[in-house]
Amino acid sequence: MAAPPFLTVYWVRSQFARTKVSAWRRYGEFVEAGVGLPSPWEALKGQTLLGSDRFVEKLKPYLSGRRKLREVPRKQRLVDRASLKTLFGNTDQGSKARRNLLIRRAHLQCGYTLSEIAAHLDIHYTTVSKVVNENNAN
């Protein structure tokens, strides 16, 4: 079946081989190899980056100015934020005061939702809410 006139397929095809027949065969093999695998979009970080943590780390210097752009969705602005695992490290050995400080930082500075923090720490989200609001009450 021929591609519709508005669809340009030549560049994609050229990434697989120089000749049309070989390119379509290799493209078909590429697609078949991905059937049944998890979608790569599930690994998308901050709705923006697709790659390893190391790749995202390399791009952090280029992303730092995005935090101030309110017209950019929050998840995209905060793509370079530390992961909850990195933020909290091993909280079992830390003090409650340290944990609470990290909860406030995760929510207020890194933009994690109360539910995301609660799930990571295996505590109820209302506990996280109280910790966050405790600082605002004083």
PyMOL commands that set and color helices and strands:
alter all, ss='L'
color gray80, all
select helices_A, chain A and resi 10-14+20-34+40-43+53-68+74-77+84-88+91-93+96-109+114-121+125-137
alter helices_A, ss='H'
color red, helices_A
deselect
rebuild
show_as cartoon
